[in-house]
Amino acid sequence: MVNTEKIMHVLSAMRFYKPAERQPCYYCERISAVEKEQGYPTRDGIYTFEKYIFRCAWHSRFSCSRCGNQHHFSWLYWCPQKEELVCGDCNKPTLKPVAFWDRTYAYEFYCEECGEHHVDLFYAEFQGQHPWQLGHQTVRSCIDAQKPWTPIWSPTKQRAGIKLELVEALKLPSRVLQLREDLKITQFKVLRSAVPDEEIDLPEARESWETNTEQWTQLTEGDLNRQLIIDPALWSLLGDVKDLHVLDAGCGNGYFTRKLASKGANAVGVDYSRPFIKYCKRVESELNLGCDFYEMSLTDMNNFESKMFDIVISNVVMVDVLDYKTAFKEIARVLKDDGRFIWSNVHPVFGRTAGAIDPRLPRDSPRNEERYLKMIDRYFDSGGERIDWMENPTWQFMRTLEEYSKALKSAGFVISEILEPRPTPEVIQQNPRHLSFDADRWTHFIIFECIKRH
């Protein structure tokens, strides 16, 4: 059971903190960056909960006149008629879409006591209607200091923010990307954030993959993630493939196609990268495993008859496919009724790069447990992400789980099983640096088994 009293004691002990060096107020700094013409002051930050964000008296906490509880300054409003501060717990606000300073909304309260609408102290300060700006210096914040409200700043003239549509107000910028820059975290550096599909140059995306072919052909057994995390889970779903017609959709360097053939499958690999297929055919001529390889896109496999494969496997490919909906439909077309489509992919939530950050502190630590957490933002921003973890930057495409689910249903598939693979303790022990413990804390990949309906 949570010990509320103990937690409140800890928080109380953290409220006031005198830093070794002067710390500016977090909010004052942000406001002064956009309020340059009117010279907003940057006050000392002498209040903090977490010893990271320091706040001045204006931007600390105030007590509600009704319930007596202290709240963040933006959760209270000032009623000039009653001369009282009221919190959002005692009088529920609505969201007011309005652009002011670096914000896109304010809280608006209807006050039954005076019959007027009031706004929170944050927006009120922007307008010059904060109680301290109006001369009510007896209003006290949580900081008990001599004249904690000085210096007092007010706009030179009456003003209001810019009205916004609600949808526009809710389009908050990604704080994660800004945090990435602030902390100078460069692992998986994102060159661009998510870009809508219609803005992607498909030939350029294909060319970027082909320039990385040589790097991939050196991974004759697949990369470590495939070897140690993904492939074992794939084989657990595939089972016995002997004498089955299996298509490796997006075969890359063909390593999985060759494994299928070695287990007795009639294996066919397709990829739209000419260098990959050229490499695969050369290796097949040397090993003579019985694999067939074809250069074609997953969105156009007309060289194949309908209903000719028992299983279609696709191993971390859809993340690189722009038109995934058409690819699903083509895969369904070449698959027999009740045939299985088993595909792995980067996890739509935990595997994304744009709008995500997984800080390691200290940055140079080799220890995996010092990767603190994973932060996700802008999950619904479906589209392309320009990444540079390979030799040449390339595109990957992030979709939501809902988008994949709807596209599979539209193509005629039913999802029969989902796996979120993770490494075993033994695998982690033998690969402590390459497969970090975070792979056992959150999944980087997902595997779908889908059945084609009649």
VOMIVEX-865092 format. One line per field, with one value per residue (C-alpha): residue in one letter; chain; x, y, z. Coordinates in nm, 3 decimals, always signed. Layout:
N
type = A / ...
mol = A / ...
xx = X / ...
yy = Y / ...
zz = Z / ...
This chain:
454
type = M / V / N / T / E / K / I / M / H / V / L / S / A / M / R / F / Y / K / P / A / E / R / Q / P / C / Y / Y / C / E / R / I / S / A / V / E / K / E / Q / G / Y / P / T / R / D / G / I / Y / T / F / E / K / Y / I / F / R / C / A / W / H / S / R / F / S / C / S / R / C / G / N / Q / H / H / F / S / W / L / Y / W / C / P / Q / K / E / E / L / V / C / G / D / C / N / K / P / T / L / K / P / V / A / F / W / D / R / T / Y / A / Y / E / F / Y / C / E / E / C / G / E / H / H / V / D / L / F / Y / A / E / F / Q / G / Q / H / P / W / Q / L / G / H / Q / T / V / R / S / C / I / D / A / Q / K / P / W / T / P / I / W / S / P / T / K / Q / R / A / G / I / K / L / E / L / V / E / A / L / K / L / P / S / R / V / L / Q / L / R / E / D / L / K / I / T / Q / F / K / V / L / R / S / A / V / P / D / E / E / I / D / L / P / E / A / R / E / S / W / E / T / N / T / E / Q / W / T / Q / L / T / E / G / D / L / N / R / Q / L / I / I / D / P / A / L / W / S / L / L / G / D / V / K / D / L / H / V / L / D / A / G / C / G / N / G / Y / F / T / R / K / L / A / S / K / G / A / N / A / V / G / V / D / Y / S / R / P / F / I / K / Y / C / K / R / V / E / S / E / L / N / L / G / C / D / F / Y / E / M / S / L / T / D / M / N / N / F / E / S / K / M / F / D / I / V / I / S / N / V / V / M / V / D / V / L / D / Y / K / T / A / F / K / E / I / A / R / V / L / K / D / D / G / R / F / I / W / S / N / V / H / P / V / F / G / R / T / A / G / A / I / D / P / R / L / P / R / D / S / P / R / N / E / E / R / Y / L / K / M / I / D / R / Y / F / D / S / G / G / E / R / I / D / W / M / E / N / P / T / W / Q / F / M / R / T / L / E / E / Y / S / K / A / L / K / S / A / G / F / V / I / S / E / I / L / E / P / R / P / T / P / E / V / I / Q / Q / N / P / R / H / L / S / F / D / A / D / R / W / T / H / F / I / I / F / E / C / I / K / R / H
mol = A / A / A / A / A / A / A / A / A / A / A / A / A / A / A / A / A / A / A / A / A / A / A / A / A / A / A / A / A / A / A / A / A / A / A / A / A / A / A / A / A / A / A / A / A / A / A / A / A / A / A / A / A / A / A / A / A / A / A / A / A / A / A / A / A / A / A / A / A / A / A / A / A / A / A / A / A / A / A / A / A / A / A / A / A / A / A / A / A / A / A / A / A / A / A / A / A / A / A / A / A / A / A / A / A / A / A / A / A / A / A / A / A / A / A / A / A / A / A / A / A / A / A / A / A / A / A / A / A / A / A / A / A / A / A / A / A / A / A / A / A / A / A / A / A / A / A / A / A / A / A / A / A / A / A / A / A / A / A / A / A / A / A / A / A / A / A / A / A / A / A / A / A / A / A / A / A / A / A / A / A / A / A / A / A / A / A / A / A / A / A / A / A / A / A / A / A / A / A / A / A / A / A / A / A / A / A / A / A / A / A / A / A / A / A / A / A / A / A / A / A / A / A / A / A / A / A / A / A / A / A / A / A / A / A / A / A / A / A / A / A / A / A / A / A / A / A / A / A / A / A / A / A / A / A / A / A / A / A / A / A / A / A / A / A / A / A / A / A / A / A / A / A / A / A / A / A / A / A / A / A / A / A / A / A / A / A / A / A / A / A / A / A / A / A / A / A / A / A / A / A / A / A / A / A / A / A / A / A / A / A / A / A / A / A / A / A / A / A / A / A / A / A / A / A / A / A / A / A / A / A / A / A / A / A / A / A / A / A / A / A / A / A / A / A / A / A / A / A / A / A / A / A / A / A / A / A / A / A / A / A / A / A / A / A / A / A / A / A / A / A / A / A / A / A / A / A / A / A / A / A / A / A / A / A / A / A / A / A / A / A / A / A / A / A / A / A / A / A / A / A / A / A / A / A / A / A / A / A / A / A / A / A / A / A / A / A / A / A / A / A / A / A / A / A / A / A / A / A / A / A / A / A / A / A / A / A / A / A / A / A / A / A / A / A / A / A / A / A / A / A / A / A / A
xx = +0.000 / +0.132 / +0.244 / +0.103 / +0.234 / +0.589 / +0.572 / +0.445 / +0.727 / +0.985 / +0.829 / +0.812 / +1.181 / +1.258 / +1.058 / +1.324 / +1.678 / +1.961 / +2.186 / +2.561 / +2.534 / +2.253 / +1.982 / +1.746 / +1.372 / +1.273 / +0.959 / +1.121 / +1.388 / +1.129 / +0.915 / +1.210 / +1.316 / +0.992 / +0.921 / +1.232 / +1.073 / +0.926 / +1.225 / +1.085 / +1.311 / +1.476 / +1.429 / +1.621 / +1.485 / +1.464 / +1.185 / +1.205 / +1.062 / +1.319 / +1.635 / +1.633 / +1.357 / +1.399 / +1.116 / +1.069 / +0.783 / +0.568 / +0.591 / +0.591 / +0.279 / -0.012 / -0.274 / -0.638 / -0.869 / -1.134 / -0.961 / -0.634 / -0.421 / -0.121 / -0.115 / +0.105 / +0.047 / -0.122 / -0.396 / -0.543 / -0.733 / -0.781 / -1.128 / -1.090 / -1.442 / -1.402 / -1.025 / -0.948 / -0.745 / -0.937 / -0.787 / -0.905 / -0.996 / -1.255 / -1.382 / -1.327 / -1.190 / -1.224 / -0.941 / -0.909 / -0.725 / -0.502 / -0.139 / +0.060 / +0.432 / +0.536 / +0.196 / -0.105 / -0.381 / -0.493 / -0.738 / -1.064 / -1.293 / -1.651 / -1.687 / -2.039 / -1.950 / -1.920 / -2.068 / -1.748 / -1.495 / -1.139 / -0.814 / -0.528 / -0.242 / -0.008 / -0.227 / -0.332 / +0.031 / +0.063 / -0.241 / -0.123 / -0.408 / -0.208 / -0.301 / +0.054 / +0.037 / -0.293 / -0.139 / -0.256 / +0.082 / -0.079 / -0.134 / +0.144 / +0.306 / +0.460 / +0.789 / +0.801 / +1.048 / +1.065 / +0.879 / +0.901 / +0.702 / +0.972 / +1.060 / +0.706 / +0.667 / +0.358 / +0.289 / +0.293 / -0.060 / -0.368 / -0.343 / -0.473 / -0.325 / -0.398 / -0.714 / -0.657 / -0.871 / -0.885 / -0.710 / -0.429 / -0.391 / -0.351 / -0.066 / +0.205 / +0.567 / +0.772 / +0.945 / +1.142 / +1.330 / +1.418 / +1.532 / +1.749 / +1.925 / +1.948 / +2.111 / +2.330 / +2.221 / +2.331 / +2.276 / +2.021 / +2.050 / +1.738 / +1.810 / +1.442 / +1.128 / +0.831 / +0.743 / +0.402 / +0.397 / +0.310 / +0.632 / +0.857 / +1.052 / +1.018 / +1.305 / +1.531 / +1.427 / +1.507 / +1.843 / +1.936 / +1.878 / +2.081 / +2.377 / +2.378 / +2.366 / +2.732 / +2.697 / +2.407 / +2.565 / +2.843 / +2.583 / +2.557 / +2.349 / +2.156 / +2.232 / +2.252 / +1.895 / +1.771 / +2.005 / +1.938 / +1.594 / +1.375 / +1.462 / +1.416 / +1.066 / +0.994 / +1.094 / +0.873 / +0.577 / +0.693 / +0.739 / +0.806 / +0.837 / +0.944 / +0.792 / +0.598 / +0.611 / +0.744 / +0.797 / +1.056 / +0.906 / +1.186 / +1.463 / +1.754 / +2.078 / +1.876 / +2.006 / +1.657 / +1.555 / +1.857 / +1.767 / +1.416 / +1.561 / +1.801 / +1.498 / +1.330 / +1.108 / +1.059 / +1.196 / +1.157 / +1.302 / +1.200 / +1.344 / +1.322 / +1.696 / +1.884 / +2.220 / +2.058 / +1.908 / +2.232 / +2.414 / +2.152 / +2.175 / +2.553 / +2.546 / +2.281 / +2.497 / +2.774 / +2.563 / +2.296 / +2.029 / +1.737 / +1.634 / +1.483 / +1.531 / +1.342 / +1.381 / +1.036 / +0.851 / +0.616 / +0.353 / +0.366 / +0.432 / +0.235 / +0.500 / +0.354 / +0.024 / -0.245 / -0.261 / +0.077 / +0.244 / +0.165 / +0.351 / +0.481 / +0.754 / +0.872 / +1.151 / +1.171 / +1.072 / +0.746 / +0.926 / +1.101 / +0.787 / +0.613 / +0.294 / +0.243 / -0.132 / -0.077 / +0.203 / -0.038 / -0.291 / -0.031 / +0.092 / -0.266 / -0.313 / -0.016 / -0.101 / -0.325 / -0.653 / -0.583 / -0.216 / -0.003 / +0.163 / +0.428 / +0.608 / +0.836 / +0.879 / +1.021 / +0.774 / +0.538 / +0.565 / +0.899 / +1.100 / +1.042 / +1.328 / +1.169 / +0.988 / +1.175 / +1.474 / +1.646 / +1.912 / +2.221 / +2.370 / +2.664 / +2.670 / +3.004 / +2.910 / +2.945 / +2.696 / +2.356 / +2.159 / +2.257 / +2.020 / +1.757 / +1.430 / +1.262 / +1.055 / +0.798 / +0.625 / +0.414 / +0.311 / +0.030 / +0.266 / +0.266 / +0.515 / +0.879 / +1.179 / +1.518 / +1.777 / +2.153 / +2.240 / +2.373 / +2.659 / +2.423 / +2.106 / +1.786 / +1.412 / +1.205 / +0.830 / +0.649 / +0.284 / +0.056 / -0.074 / -0.420 / -0.300 / -0.136 / -0.442 / -0.683 / -0.459 / -0.431 / -0.808 / -0.865 / -0.626 / -0.823 / -0.609 / -0.701 / -0.431 / -0.398 / -0.102 / +0.130 / +0.477 / +0.694 / +1.029 / +1.297 / +1.637 / +1.677 / +1.895 / +2.155 / +2.166 / +2.212 / +2.489 / +2.681 / +2.619 / +2.617 / +2.707 / +2.543 / +2.205 / +2.157 / +1.927 / +1.678 / +1.583 / +1.446 / +1.277 / +1.086 / +1.046 / +1.212 / +1.029 / +0.692 / +0.587 / +0.242 / +0.103 / -0.185 / -0.422 / -0.569 / -0.947 / -1.141
yy = +0.000 / +0.347 / +0.547 / +0.887 / +1.058 / +0.940 / +1.049 / +1.395 / +1.423 / +1.346 / +1.593 / +1.859 / +1.812 / +1.867 / +2.185 / +2.436 / +2.394 / +2.640 / +2.552 / +2.602 / +2.843 / +3.074 / +2.890 / +3.093 / +3.029 / +2.772 / +2.962 / +3.305 / +3.184 / +3.049 / +3.360 / +3.599 / +3.411 / +3.516 / +3.840 / +4.018 / +4.351 / +4.411 / +4.281 / +4.008 / +3.959 / +3.628 / +3.581 / +3.347 / +2.996 / +2.920 / +2.661 / +2.306 / +1.961 / +1.762 / +1.976 / +2.007 / +2.258 / +2.573 / +2.824 / +3.174 / +3.292 / +3.387 / +3.037 / +2.828 / +2.716 / +2.906 / +2.807 / +2.776 / +3.004 / +2.731 / +2.399 / +2.536 / +2.302 / +2.426 / +2.389 / +2.467 / +2.831 / +2.745 / +2.548 / +2.848 / +3.164 / +3.500 / +3.640 / +4.021 / +4.062 / +3.801 / +3.865 / +3.495 / +3.231 / +2.919 / +2.594 / +2.371 / +2.099 / +2.325 / +2.469 / +2.253 / +2.452 / +2.412 / +2.433 / +2.766 / +2.731 / +3.038 / +3.099 / +3.301 / +3.299 / +2.940 / +2.790 / +2.690 / +2.685 / +2.827 / +2.707 / +2.901 / +2.896 / +3.010 / +3.174 / +3.138 / +3.380 / +3.676 / +3.537 / +3.601 / +3.385 / +3.389 / +3.238 / +3.067 / +3.265 / +3.179 / +3.337 / +3.610 / +3.715 / +3.732 / +3.964 / +4.171 / +4.044 / +3.849 / +3.960 / +4.085 / +4.290 / +4.435 / +4.543 / +4.257 / +4.192 / +4.027 / +3.718 / +3.484 / +3.201 / +2.899 / +3.090 / +3.275 / +3.551 / +3.928 / +4.071 / +3.749 / +3.903 / +4.152 / +4.245 / +4.296 / +4.282 / +4.383 / +4.424 / +4.786 / +4.759 / +4.543 / +4.231 / +3.881 / +3.576 / +3.450 / +3.241 / +2.889 / +2.602 / +2.328 / +2.074 / +2.322 / +2.393 / +2.023 / +1.982 / +2.022 / +2.017 / +1.713 / +1.785 / +1.462 / +1.590 / +1.908 / +1.706 / +1.498 / +1.816 / +1.955 / +1.638 / +1.601 / +1.239 / +1.117 / +0.740 / +0.684 / +1.045 / +1.152 / +1.364 / +1.447 / +1.383 / +1.190 / +1.303 / +1.238 / +0.961 / +1.194 / +1.389 / +1.082 / +1.042 / +0.666 / +0.639 / +0.823 / +0.587 / +0.287 / +0.431 / +0.490 / +0.123 / +0.006 / +0.216 / +0.015 / -0.327 / -0.408 / -0.347 / -0.593 / -0.863 / -0.890 / -1.006 / -1.359 / -1.479 / -1.155 / -0.892 / -0.982 / -0.874 / -1.119 / -1.396 / -1.377 / -1.222 / -1.223 / -1.540 / -1.784 / -1.645 / -1.664 / -2.030 / -2.104 / -1.988 / -2.137 / -2.493 / -2.763 / -2.612 / -2.924 / -2.943 / -2.618 / -2.335 / -2.039 / -1.683 / -1.466 / -1.121 / -0.865 / -1.121 / -0.874 / -1.073 / -1.397 / -1.554 / -1.649 / -1.783 / -2.012 / -2.130 / -2.213 / -2.418 / -2.598 / -2.709 / -2.857 / -2.571 / -2.474 / -2.129 / -1.818 / -1.478 / -1.142 / -0.796 / -0.471 / -0.408 / -0.524 / -0.551 / -0.775 / -1.011 / -1.018 / -1.117 / -1.381 / -1.545 / -1.555 / -1.723 / -1.970 / -2.064 / -2.151 / -2.337 / -2.485 / -2.500 / -2.480 / -2.122 / -1.895 / -1.519 / -1.245 / -0.870 / -0.721 / -0.492 / -0.631 / -0.395 / -0.558 / -0.934 / -1.003 / -1.251 / -1.484 / -1.662 / -1.617 / -1.867 / -2.029 / -2.008 / -2.190 / -1.938 / -1.585 / -1.474 / -1.113 / -1.036 / -0.670 / -0.544 / -0.351 / -0.076 / -0.005 / -0.025 / +0.302 / +0.153 / -0.119 / -0.144 / -0.252 / -0.486 / -0.661 / -0.707 / -0.851 / -1.090 / -1.202 / -1.256 / -1.493 / -1.680 / -1.985 / -1.977 / -2.042 / -1.976 / -1.802 / -1.462 / -1.437 / -1.108 / -0.934 / -0.563 / -0.282 / -0.234 / +0.057 / +0.190 / +0.096 / +0.061 / +0.407 / +0.654 / +0.990 / +1.126 / +0.889 / +0.906 / +0.649 / +0.839 / +0.670 / +0.858 / +0.889 / +0.891 / +0.711 / +0.431 / +0.078 / -0.053 / -0.137 / -0.067 / +0.300 / +0.342 / +0.499 / +0.480 / +0.515 / +0.824 / +0.821 / +1.120 / +1.190 / +0.824 / +0.911 / +1.092 / +0.816 / +0.855 / +0.839 / +0.882 / +0.966 / +0.767 / +0.728 / +0.415 / +0.261 / +0.389 / +0.599 / +0.766 / +0.590 / +0.600 / +0.394 / +0.419 / +0.417 / +0.311 / +0.271 / -0.067 / +0.043 / +0.127 / -0.213 / -0.391 / -0.214 / -0.269 / -0.642 / -0.672 / -0.487 / -0.728 / -1.027 / -1.133 / -1.230 / -1.187 / -1.521 / -1.447 / -1.167 / -1.216 / -0.948 / -1.128 / -1.068 / -1.225 / -1.505 / -1.447 / -1.679 / -1.474 / -1.154 / -1.318 / -1.414 / -1.076 / -0.821 / -0.519 / -0.597 / -0.695 / -0.459 / -0.524 / -0.274 / -0.541 / -0.732 / -0.420 / -0.312 / -0.490 / -0.348 / -0.581 / -0.739 / -1.049 / -1.109 / -1.441 / -1.376 / -1.619 / -1.549 / -1.575 / -1.756
zz = +0.000 / -0.087 / +0.216 / +0.119 / +0.431 / +0.362 / -0.002 / +0.097 / +0.352 / +0.082 / -0.159 / +0.109 / +0.183 / -0.186 / -0.235 / -0.143 / -0.259 / -0.256 / -0.550 / -0.534 / -0.824 / -0.927 / -1.119 / -1.339 / -1.326 / -1.588 / -1.689 / -1.684 / -1.925 / -2.169 / -2.152 / -2.190 / -2.505 / -2.678 / -2.489 / -2.612 / -2.710 / -2.366 / -2.174 / -1.954 / -1.647 / -1.569 / -1.194 / -0.966 / -0.939 / -0.567 / -0.565 / -0.695 / -0.648 / -0.837 / -0.815 / -1.192 / -1.277 / -1.068 / -1.037 / -0.904 / -0.682 / -0.981 / -1.123 / -0.808 / -0.620 / -0.466 / -0.211 / -0.313 / -0.110 / -0.095 / -0.029 / +0.111 / -0.103 / -0.295 / -0.673 / -0.972 / -1.062 / -1.394 / -1.214 / -1.034 / -1.133 / -0.964 / -0.908 / -0.868 / -0.728 / -0.454 / -0.426 / -0.403 / -0.580 / -0.682 / -0.811 / -1.093 / -0.844 / -0.682 / -1.010 / -1.317 / -1.615 / -1.989 / -2.239 / -2.418 / -2.752 / -2.767 / -2.861 / -2.608 / -2.540 / -2.624 / -2.531 / -2.738 / -2.476 / -2.144 / -1.879 / -1.861 / -1.557 / -1.520 / -1.180 / -1.040 / -0.762 / -1.000 / -1.322 / -1.520 / -1.700 / -1.567 / -1.699 / -1.520 / -1.367 / -1.656 / -1.923 / -1.680 / -1.643 / -2.022 / -2.029 / -1.733 / -1.511 / -1.254 / -0.898 / -0.836 / -1.157 / -1.030 / -0.700 / -0.477 / -0.319 / -0.016 / -0.233 / -0.131 / -0.318 / -0.144 / -0.122 / +0.207 / +0.128 / +0.145 / -0.155 / -0.356 / -0.641 / -0.745 / -1.007 / -1.135 / -1.511 / -1.709 / -2.081 / -2.198 / -2.336 / -2.304 / -2.511 / -2.571 / -2.736 / -3.085 / -3.113 / -3.245 / -3.361 / -3.101 / -3.326 / -3.388 / -3.017 / -2.944 / -3.195 / -2.937 / -3.054 / -2.965 / -2.635 / -2.675 / -2.978 / -2.791 / -2.492 / -2.723 / -2.831 / -2.476 / -2.344 / -2.654 / -2.692 / -3.032 / -3.037 / -3.317 / -3.423 / -3.612 / -3.916 / -3.963 / -3.762 / -3.904 / -4.256 / -4.419 / -4.681 / -4.967 / -4.912 / -4.950 / -5.273 / -5.338 / -5.592 / -5.348 / -5.067 / -5.286 / -5.387 / -5.024 / -4.947 / -5.244 / -5.133 / -4.809 / -4.978 / -4.921 / -4.548 / -4.526 / -4.741 / -4.483 / -4.228 / -4.366 / -4.068 / -4.021 / -3.760 / -3.390 / -3.322 / -3.583 / -3.475 / -3.103 / -3.058 / -3.369 / -3.561 / -3.270 / -3.220 / -3.595 / -3.606 / -3.307 / -3.517 / -3.848 / -3.725 / -3.985 / -4.334 / -4.522 / -4.873 / -4.820 / -5.071 / -4.874 / -4.994 / -4.819 / -4.889 / -4.875 / -4.853 / -4.844 / -4.857 / -4.863 / -4.542 / -4.417 / -4.760 / -4.751 / -4.399 / -4.519 / -4.805 / -4.572 / -4.369 / -4.676 / -4.794 / -5.156 / -5.083 / -5.297 / -5.211 / -5.355 / -5.300 / -5.493 / -5.453 / -5.762 / -5.579 / -5.317 / -5.574 / -5.771 / -5.451 / -5.361 / -5.703 / -5.686 / -5.343 / -5.465 / -5.762 / -5.515 / -5.256 / -5.485 / -5.213 / -5.454 / -5.376 / -5.639 / -5.621 / -5.806 / -5.826 / -5.760 / -5.527 / -5.263 / -5.400 / -5.744 / -5.760 / -6.080 / -6.194 / -5.931 / -5.972 / -5.710 / -5.424 / -5.490 / -5.146 / -4.823 / -4.609 / -4.661 / -4.423 / -4.397 / -4.153 / -4.041 / -4.385 / -4.350 / -4.162 / -4.495 / -4.715 / -4.799 / -4.945 / -4.684 / -4.753 / -5.115 / -5.001 / -4.761 / -5.042 / -5.280 / -5.013 / -4.954 / -5.329 / -5.366 / -5.045 / -5.041 / -4.852 / -4.482 / -4.560 / -4.302 / -4.325 / -4.051 / -4.030 / -3.785 / -3.761 / -3.552 / -3.268 / -3.351 / -2.995 / -2.843 / -3.161 / -3.301 / -3.331 / -3.418 / -3.117 / -2.885 / -2.658 / -2.439 / -2.242 / -2.107 / -1.813 / -1.796 / -2.177 / -2.199 / -1.958 / -2.101 / -1.845 / -1.988 / -1.670 / -1.698 / -1.987 / -1.767 / -1.954 / -2.290 / -2.364 / -2.643 / -2.797 / -3.109 / -3.148 / -3.388 / -3.628 / -3.888 / -4.169 / -4.270 / -4.046 / -4.187 / -3.991 / -4.015 / -3.819 / -4.140 / -4.353 / -4.565 / -4.430 / -4.528 / -4.470 / -4.231 / -4.189 / -3.858 / -3.837 / -3.541 / -3.431 / -3.538 / -3.889 / -3.930 / -3.790 / -4.026 / -4.329 / -4.251 / -4.212 / -4.539 / -4.715 / -4.587 / -4.291 / -3.938 / -3.673 / -3.497 / -3.269 / -3.167 / -3.018 / -2.861 / -2.857 / -2.599 / -2.534 / -2.282 / -1.974 / -2.128 / -2.448 / -2.247 / -2.043 / -2.356 / -2.528 / -2.245 / -2.454 / -2.786 / -2.640 / -2.352 / -2.061 / -2.199 / -2.455 / -2.159 / -2.019 / -2.330 / -2.660 / -2.968 / -3.210 / -3.276 / -3.472 / -3.623 / -3.738 / -3.977 / -4.148 / -4.491 / -4.481 / -4.755
